[in-house]
Amino acid sequence: MKIIKFGGSSVATPETIQKVFSIIQEKNKQQDVAVVFSAFGGVTESLLTIARLAREGDQVYRDLLQTLEEKHLDMVRQLIAVQNQSTVMTYVKVRFNELEDLFHGIYLIKENSDRTLDYVASFGERLSTFILTEALAAKGIKTQFLDAREVIRTNDRFGQARVDFEVTNHLIKEYFLKHDGIKIITGFIASTVKGETTTLGRSGSDYTAAIFAAALDAEDLEIWTDVSGVLTSDPKLVYTAFSIPQLSYNEAMELSHFGAKVIFPATMQPAMKKNIPIYIKNTFEPSNKGTLINGEVTQGGLIKGISSMSSISIVNVQGASLLDGITGSRVFKALAEAKVNIVLISQASSEHSICLAIKTAEAYLAKEVVEREFYYEIKSGEMDEVTLMHGFSTVAVVGENMKQNPGASGRMFRALGRNNINVAAIAQGSSELNISAVIPQADLQKALNALHEAFFLSENKVLHVFLVGVGLIGKALIKMIATQQEKLKGDNELDIQIHGMANSRYMAFHEDGFDLKNPHELSDQDQNMDLDEFIRTMEEMNFSNSVFVDCTASQSVADAYARVLGAKVAIVTPNKKANSSSMEQYKELKKLAKKRGVKFLYETNVAAGLPVINTLQDLMLSGDRVIRIEAVLSGSMNFIFSELEKGDPFSQVVRIAKDKGYTEPDPRDDLSGMDVARKILILGREAEQTLEFEDITIQSMVPEDCREAATVEEFFQKLQAHDSEFEKLLKEAESKGEKLRFMATLENGKAKVGLNSLPNAHPFSSLSGSDNMILLTTERYLDRPMIIRGPGAGADVTAAGVFADVIRIGNYTRE
């Protein structure tokens, strides 16, 4: 004998019901089966809503009842041929006539007792199961409709009745001996010895199925729902969650207690006592194996799943009287009498305080009953007033293998700590089956993803990237990530996914990460770009190991860095605006990154992909002191002045540099020297010097009459008139055996930027093309400065530097 149960989502529409019938027919060919049905999807909730409206005197309940009746009649029309409908139609109409009278009574007396609500709720299963029984019979299958109230006996605790198993088991066995055909059974409902209708509480139809499985010593129990088994975590919050092949009864019960919604503890108890295997299957993917729950503890992973519970409050009971050893029992007795469920308990070894995690809906009641119990102790000062803290969730890692393998708690709290998630309370039983923690509600999704990656995806650390700026640098970065994605997974155990991207006009998001081999092209089909909304969406996605990559030159984006770091999201950027603003803001961003425990990396602020910032930071960290920095920091300017040596006019060389993409769209941004000034400012600050922009002397290469040109083309036209001036500068340098280089110098807390004529022996004279060079003269590199040289302009080398910083963050998360 096999017991099969189908939930409301499986019988929500005629189409899904046909899938259910196919499964039943296939199972029935293999062995005897009995089937338990829930109400049609959403019906129980509708019945209870109608009851509430009737009690409140809202006549809308009549319209809703009419709609619900039509829904059931329509099911009959679609599932059963016309010639076979009369009996079923009559049954449905009689039941709704009863409901109409019942709701009218509620409307008149304005009362909804638990007894009444149980009777109201029973109609859902009675209607669905009768209709489905007749629909199966119409397919030529011998069926027997069984109202579970005939055989399941309970006490009169309406709403969550307790089963009398001795009587129930006898009645079930007797019924099955006397009746042939497939028994089609109403889930959720039962009755007292007086014949009063009761319900079995949360997940009652699953419980019904388990009761029948135990009574009949079934070979197994199959629970069919809309997911493929029990998942490693909540798939709405953890997009990489997957089905767990097998769980022990204890593991399944622990997961369900802390929020896993596929199966509940009461469901398993009857089957667990008889060691009957339970299968959780997907009606919409019947070939999927789903999850097997039985008495075995399988070897393999350290844990089996991660569950969570939202809307938790912390109740703190504290005071000297707790030391007497009796107070704790009084706390729990008071809460038990008030029927307050305690989710988690944590008590310090000093026994001076007890911390209780309780559902927020019951927190004020908990405070009230505990303070009432200790009224005199609080009044005399022996105990403090009970305090409440709201806005928390619980997370729990569950698995029987934790008791045999040390390190589970270390991995759990390291993952939480690495993602800056504060733990408010901890609980772990001596059985080591469950480690639980109370964390801020706002961090729940991040915590679940961090834990899921730590325990199930530990082979690959996942970085969740949000990219603002998909111009030349941004597109080059996407291409690099796509090209290296598989290699990074295989060699570096690093998986980089882009979940958000934006340009100046549009933005788009993808929860599972964009397909980088077929990059998403932003268009008017996407959302209009709104930086606040972009950051808000990133915060709401709340991924662990998130990285905000800014590939723009925007001041407004740079101004948002404090908010991003405050949200515990790392930043990688070639945008110089933030670090070249006020010294106060520069220090504040670094301080905020350190406080939040996230990285703020900007290697590409100064020389594209050249390792200048990291090198300088390492020197300072090791105790060295910078004496002087000399640098050619503009690839575009170096290209212009090294190309000028070939004899072309200055204006023509500048146009070539622009066409090659070495300059900004408006070359005046480069020729003004402002870009180089920002770079030497940043280097000075990294060298631990207090430097403001006003401390830099800047020589602009933009002739005065060219500065106010309305367009770039007008600028080029006016620049031609100055070609002779630049030619003169070049010839003067050549006559002295020197070369022109646009460079920056920092010494004694002062910086200057401008054109210099340098001897051929100077290292900068050897530069060509878009190369940069930095000379670092320090106490350790005094006689022979450290030289860093390489390409300092171009989208590809800048993107490579950004990519290296992103990978660096990935390596950091693995430390």
N, C-alpha and C positions, 0 to 999 in steps of 0.2 A: 504494500500500500504506500502510495505517495500522496502527500498533502500539498496542494498548490494554492497559493494566495495571490490575488491581483489587487493592487491598490487603485485609488481613485484616478490617478494619472493614466493608468493602463486602460481604464474604461471610461475615458472622458468624452470620446466621440465614436460614432459608428465605425469610422475607419480603424481606430485603434482597437475597438472591440473585435473586429474581424481578425486582427493579428492575434488577439487573445484566444479566439476560437480555434485558430490554426494550431496554436501551441497545445491547447487542451486535447485536440484530436490526435496530435502526434504523440503526446505523452500517454494517452489512453490506449494506443496501439501496443505500447511496451509493457504496461502494468496497470493494475487498478489504481484509480485516482479519485480523490475528493477535492472539490474546489471551493475556496472561500473568496467571497467578493466584498469589496468596500462599496460605499455609495458611489454613484457617478461623480466625476471630478467636480468639486466645488459645492455639492449639494448639501452636505452636512453644515458647512459654514452658512449657506443661504437659509437653511431651516432655523438655525440659531439666531441669525440676524432678524428674520421675520418675527420670531418669538420676542426678541428685544423690542422691536418696533411696536408690536401689539401691546406689550406691557407699558410702553411709554405713551400709548394712545394715538400713535401715528397710523392713520388709515392707509398709508402707502403700503403697509404690509399686505393688503388684499391684492394689489397689483403684482407685487413680487410673488405671492403665492400662485396667482394665475399664470405668471411667466414660468414658474417652476413646474406647474402641472403640464403646461404645453411642452416643456422640454422633455418630460418623460413620455408624453403621448407621441412626440415626434420620434423619440428613440424606438418606440414600438413600431411606428410606421416604417422606419428605415431598416429595422432588423428582422421583422416578421412579415411574411406574405399576407396580403389582405384577407384571404380565406381563413387564416389562423389567428387573426388579431382580436376577435371579439372577447374571448376569455381574459386576455391580458388587459385590454382596454377597460373592461369592467373592473378588474382588480385595481388598476391605477385610479380610476374615478372614485371607487369606494374609499380607497386610502386618502385621497385628497378631500373627499367629503368629511372624513374623520378629522383631517387636519384643519379644515375650515371651521368645524365646530370647536376644536381644541383652541385654535388661535382666537376665536371669538370670545371664548371663556376667559382667556388670558387678557384680552382687550377690556373685558368688563370688570374683572376683579383686580387688574393691575398687579399680577403676581406671577413670578417665574421661579418656583422652587427647583432644587436639584432633581427631585423626583419628576417634575413636569418636563424639565429639559431633557432628561434621559428618554422619556417617552417621545418627545418631539424628535430627538436625534435618531431614534430607532427607525423612523420612516425611510431614511436614506438607504440603508442597507436592505430593508424589506422590499422596497420598490425595485432597486437595481437588481437584486438577486432573483426576484421572481421574473422580471422581464428577461434576464439573461438565461435563466433556466428554460423558459419557453422558447427563446430564440435558438438555443442549442438543440432542444427537442425537435424543432422544426427542421433541423439539419439531419434528422434521422438518428440522433443519439438518445439513448434511453437515460433520462435524467430524473432526479428526485429533489424537489425543492425542500430544503430544511431550514426552518426558522430556528436559529440557535437558542432561542428562548425556551424551546422544548426540552433541551438537553443540558444546557450549562446553567448550574445553580450557583447563586452568589448570596452574600449578605446584602443588607439594605443600605450600604454606603454608596448612595447615588452619585454618579459622576466618575467614580473609580472603585467599582465594587470588587470585593475579594471572592475568589472562586472556592467553592466547596468541592475539592477534587475527588473525594471519595464518592460522593453522589454523582457528580458530573461524569466521571469515567465510566461508572456503571451504566448511566443513561445512554451515553454515546455508544458503548459497545452493544447494548441491547438494540438500539435503533438501527445500527448497521447490520445486525444479524437479521432483522425483520424486513429490511427494505433493499430492493435491488436497484441497479442503475448507478450512474454517477451522482453522488450527493453534491448538490450545489448549495452552499451554506452561507448564511448571512454572517458577516463579520461584525465585530464591535459590540454586539448586544447579547444580553443574557436575561435571567429573571430570578427573582427570589422564590422561596418556597410558597409564598402567597400569590405568586403569579405576577408580581409587579416588575415592570421592565426596568432593567439596569444597563449601564454601559461599562466597558472594561477600561476606560481611561485612554491615555495617550497611546497611539499605535495599537488601538484595540483590535483591529482586524488581524494584525500580525499575531497578537496574543491568542485570538480565536484559533488561528491555524496551528499554533504551537500546542494549544490545549488538545485539539483533535489528534495531532501527531503523537503526542504522549499517550493519550487514551487508547489509541489503536496500535501502538508500537510500530509506527510507520518506519519505513526504511530511510526516508529523508523528508525534509520539508523545504519547499522552494517558495521564496518570496519574490514576486516579480514586480518591479517598479520601473522608474524612468532613468535610472543610472546603472552602469555596469558594475554593480557590486559596491562594496565599501571602498571609498577612496582614501588615499594617504592624507588628504586634507580637504578642506572646503574648496571645491573647484571654482566657486564664485570669487574667492579671494586668492587662491593659488592656481594659476593657470597651467602649471606643470603637474598638477595632481594626477595620479593614475590609480587604477584599481589594484587592490591588495588581493593576491591570489588566495591566501589562506590566513585565517585568524583562529586563535583559541577562543573558547567561550569567555575566558577572563579578559582577554584583550578586547574582544568586541564589547563587553560590558563596560570596560573602562572608557573606551572611545565614545560610546553612546552617552555615558554619564556626563562627559564633558562636551557634549554638543553634536557629535556625529548623528545625523538625522535618519540614516537608512534603517537602523534597527535599534530597539530599545531594550533595556535590561529585562523587563517583565516578559517580553516576547521569548527570550531565550530560556527562562527558568524551567518551564515544563520539558522542553526538548533537551536541555542540559542534564536534567535528572535522569533521563532515559538514554543519554548520549546519542541523540538523533542528530545527524548532520543537517546543517541549515545552509542552503544555497541562496545567495542574493543575486538575482538575474535581471537583465534589462529586456523589457517587453519589445522594445524597438530595435534591439540587436540580439535576437535570441541565440545566435551562434556564439556570442561572447561568453566565456566561461564564468565571468563574474567572480564572486568571492565565496569560498567555502568556510563555514564556521563549524569547528568541531572541537574535540577534546585534545587535539595534538598541539604541541609547541614545536613549530618547525624552526630549523636552524637557518641562518642567513643574516639578514640585516640586524643592526643593533636595536631598531625600533620597528613597529609595524605601521604606526600612523600618528598624526598630530591633530588633535581636536581643539576646539575653542568654544568659548561662551561669551557673548557680549552682554552689555548692560549690567555690569557688576559694580557693587559698592563695597567699600571696606568699612567694617564696623570694628572699632577699637575699644576694648574693655581694659581699663588700666587702673591699678591702685595697689596699695600695700596689702589690702585684705586678700588679694589673690594668693598671697603666700601661705595662707592657712590650709590650702589643699582641698578645701570644700567648695570654694567659690566657683571654680570651673564647672563642677557638676550642676551648680545652681544656674549658671548661665545657660547650659545646654538644656536643662529641664524646662526653663522658662521659654526658650525658643521652641522646643518640641511641643509644648502645650499650646503655643500660638500657631503651630503648624508652619513655622518658618523653616525653609530648607537651607541648610548650610552647604555651600558649594566647596569651600576649602577652609581649613583651620591651620593657623600658624601660631606657635607659642614659643617665646624666648626661653632659653634654659633657666633664666632667672625666675621664670614664672611670674614676673611682675605685670605682664600684659598678655592679652589674648587678641589675636587679629583674626577676624572672620570675614570671608568673602561671601556675600549674599546677593541674590538678584536685586537689582535696584528697586523693583516694584515692591519688595518686602523690607527694604532697609529701614524705613521710618517706623514700621511696626516692630522690627527687631530692636531698634533703639528704645522705643516706648516700653516694651515688655521687660527688657533688661534693667532699665532705670527704675521701673516699678518694683522689680524684684529686689533691687539694692537701694531702695529709697532712703533708708536710714543710714547706710554706709556712705552714700553720696552726700547726704545732708551733714554728716559728722566730719566729712573730709577724708575718711578712710579710703574712699574710691573717688576717682575722677568721673566727671560726666562722660557718658558714652559719646564718642565722636564718630561722625560719618564722613567718608570721602567718596565722591562719585566719579564717574567717567573712567571706569576700568573694564578690562576683559580678563579672562583666564585663557592660558594656553597650556596644553598638556601633551607630553610625548609619552607614548604607550608602547610597551613591548615586553614580553616575558624574558627575552634574551638579555635584557639589561642586567639582570641579577647575576649572569655568568660572565659578563664582559664589562670591566670597569671603564669609566671615562664618559658615560652617557651624559651625566650632569655637567661635566666639564665642557663637553661639546655644545650642549644646549646653551649654557650661560655665556660661553665664549661667543657663540653666534649672536646672541642678543646684545652682548656688550659691544661687539664689533660694529653693530648697527645702531649704537647709542640708544638702546631701548632700556629704560629704567625698570627694574623689577621691584615691585612694592611688597610682595610676599611670596614665600616658597613653601611647598609641601611635598614630602616624599615619604611613602610608606616603607616599612621594613621589608615588604615583599619585593620592592624595587620594580614594580609593574608599571608605575606611573610617576612621572616627575611633573609637578604642576607649578605654575607661576602666575601671579597677578601682575598685569602690565597696563599702561595707559591705553584706553580704547583707541585713541588716535594712531597708535603704533601697531594695532592688531595685524593689519594686512602685511606690513613690513616684517613683523615678527614671524608670522606664519611662513612667508616666503624665505626668510633667512634660515629658519629651522628646517624647512623642506629642502633647501639647497644643502644645508650642513649634513643632514642625515640621509637624504635620498639622491642628491645630485652632487655628492662630494667629489666625484671625479672631475666635474667641471664647475668652476666658480662662474656665476652669471653676472655680467655687468649690464645694467639697464640704462641705456643712453637716451637722453633727450637733447636733440640737436637744433639749435637756433642758428640759422644762416646756412643755406644750401646753395651758395654761389660757387665760385671756383674752388675755394678751399673745402667747403662742405661737401661738394660732389666728389672731390678727390678723396676725401676721408671715407665717404660711403663706399667708394670703389675699393679702397685699400682694405677696409674691414671685410667686404664681401670676398675679396681675393684670398685673404688670410684666415677667414673664419674657421674653416675645417682644420687648417694647420695649427691654429691656436688651440682648438679643442683637443687635438691629438697630442701636440708637443707641450703645450703650456697649461692644459686643463683649464682653459679660459673660454667662455662663451660670451661674445659681445652681441647684444641685441639692441636695436634702435626702436624705441616705442613711441617717440614723438619727434616731429621735425617741423620746421617753420622757416619761411622766408619773410620778407617785409610785408607781404600781402596775405598769405594763406598759411594755415597750419593743419596738421593731421596727426592722428594717434592710432596706434594698433596695440591692443592688449597683449597679443602673442608675439609682437615684434614684426617689423616689415620684412618682406622678402628682399634682401639686398642684392640678389642676383638679377632681380627685375625691379629696379628702384622705383618707388612711388614718385610720380611727378606731381608736384603741388599745382592745383588749378582752382578755378572758381567752383568746382564741385566739392572742395574742402571748406573748412571753416575759415572765416575771415581772421587774420592774425590779430590777436589781442594778447599782449605779453602777460598781463595779469591772469587771464584765463588759461594761458599756456602753463604758467607756473602752478596755478590752482589744480589743473588736471593732473600735472605731474605729482603734486602732493597727494591728490585723491587716489591715484594709482598706488602710491605708497610702497613701491618696490624696495626691497633691501638692495644695497650696493647700487644705488642710483647715481648717475653722473650727468650733470648739466654741461653740455659742450656749446660754448659760444664762439661761433666762427664769423661774427660780424665785427664791424668797427663802431658799433652803436653805443652812444653814451647812455641811452635809456636802458639798454640791456645790462650794461655794466653797473648802473645804479641799482639793479635788482639783485646783485650778488649777495648782499647781506640777507635778503629774504630767503634766497636759495640755500645758503649755508645754514641759516637758522632752521630750515626744514630738514637739516641733517643730510643734505645732498652735496656730493663732491662737485667741484667745478674744474673744468679744463678749458683754457681759452688762449687764443693768440691776440685777443682784444686788449690793447694797452691802456684803455681809458680808465679802468678802475685803479690800476697800480700807479698811474701817472697823475692821479688827482691829488688831493691834499695829503700831506704826510699823515694826518690824523686818520683819514679814511683808509689809507694803505695799512696802517697799524691795526685799525679796527677789524679789517677783513681777515688779517692773519690771526688776530686774537680770537675772532669768532670761529674760524675754521678749527683752531686748536681746541677751543672750548667745546665745540660740537663733535670733535673727534672725526672730522672729515678732511679730505685733501683739497687744497686749492693750488692747482698746478698751472703754471703759465710760462713754461720754458720757451714757447714760441713768441713771447712778448718782445724779445730783443733781436734774435738772429735766426728766425725760422726754425729749422731743425737742429741747429748747432747746440751742443750741450754747454751753454754758457751759464745759465742760472744755476743749474744743479752743481756745476763745478765750483762756482763762486760760493754757493751755500755750503758745500763740503769743506772748502778752505776755511770759511768763517767758523764752522762748527768744530773744526779741528784746532782752532786757536790761532790761525794765521791772521795777519792784518794787512789790508790793502793800502798801498802807498799811492799808486797811480794806476789809472785805467786809460788806455788810448785805444780807440776803436773806430773802424770803418763799419758802420752799422746799417747802412742803406745799400742794399743790392742794386736798387735802381740808380742811386747817385753814383755808385762806383762804376756801374755799366756806362753811364753817361760820360764821366770824365776819363775813363780808360778808352772808350770809343772815340772820344774827341781827339785823341792822339793820332788817329788815322787820317785826320785832315778834313772830315766832314764838318759842315757848319753846326753850331751848337743847337739851333732850333731843329735841325733835321735829326740830330742824334737823339734829342728829347722825344721827337715823334716816333722814332724807331723803338725807343724804350717803352713808350706807351703801347705801341702796336704789339710788342712782344709780351705785354702784360706785366712788365716789371714795375711800372708806376701805378699810382692810383688812377681812377678814371680822369681825374683832373690832376695833371702833373705838378701843378703848383703846390699840392699837398706834400709832395716829396721835396721840391726845390726850395720850399720855404724853410726847410730844416727843422720843422716842428716834430716830424716823425722821429728823427734822430735824437732830438732833445728829449722826447719822452723815453726813448730807449736808454740814454745815458742816465736819466733821472732814476729809472728803475734799477739799473746796475748800481748806481750810487747807494740807493736804499738797501739793496741786497748786500752791499759792502758795509752795512750798518752805519751809514752816514745820514744825518738829518739833512734832507735836501728838499727844497721846494722848487717849483717850476721857475719862480722869480729869480732863483739863484743861478740860472743858466743864461749865459750870453750866447745869443743866436745870430748868426750871419745868414741872411736869406739870399738865395740865388735867383729870386724872382725880381726882375727890374721893377722899379716903382710904378711905371706906367702900365705894366702888365698885370698888376695885382687886382685892378678894378675891372678887368675885361669881363664882359657879361657872359661870354661863352668860352668853351675850351678852344674852339676854332679861332675866335677873335684873339685869344691869348697867343696862339701860335703865330698869327699874322703879326702881332706887335713884337713878339720875341725875335722875329727875323731882323728887326732893326738893331738888335743888340749882339748879333753874331760876331761883329768885329771886336766888340769889347772882350768877349770870351776868347776869341782868337788871339788877342793881345796878351791876355793872361797866360795862355798856353805857351806862346812864344817866349815870354819872359822867363817862364819856368824852364823851358828847354834850353834857353841860352845859359842858364846856370847849372845845366845837367840835372834838373829836378823834374818831378812829376806832380800834377795837381791831384789832390785827393780830398774829398769831403769827409771830414772826420770829427770825432768828439773826444774831448779830453776831460778827465776828472782828477783833481788833485787838491789837497788841503780844503776839502769841503766845497770847492767851487768847480763848476763845469762850464765848458764853452764848446760851441758847435760852429763849424764853418769850414771854408776852403783853405787848404794849406798847400804850400809848395814844399815838397819833401825831397831830400837827396835820393839818388838811385839806390843807395845802400840801405835805405830805410825799408823795413819789411813791407810796409804798405805799398811801396812803389812796384812791387812784383804782382800786385793784385790785378786781375783782369775780369772781364765779364761782370757777373752779378755777385762775385764773391764778397764775403765779409771777413774781417779779421779783428780779433780782440787781443790786445796785449795786457796781461795782468802783472803788474809789478807789486810784489808783496814782500813781507819780511823774509819769507822763505825763498821766493823767486825774485831776488833783488838784483843780482848781477845779470841774470839772463831771464827776462820775463817769460811767463807762460804764454804760449801762442795758441789761439783757437782759430781755425780757418776753415772756410767752406762756403757753399752757396748760401746766400742770405736772402734770396727773394724767389718768388714763384709759388704757385698754389701747391704743387706736388711736395716740395721740401717742407713747406709750412704744415701741410696736412700730415706729412710723415712725423713731424714733431708733435703735433696734436695726438696722433695715433699712439706714439710712444708714451705720452703722458697718460692716456687712457689705459694702456697696458700696465703702466706703472701702478695705477690705482688697483687694477685687477690683481697684481702681485701683492699689493699691500693687504687686500682683503684676505689673502691666504696665510698671512703671517700669524 
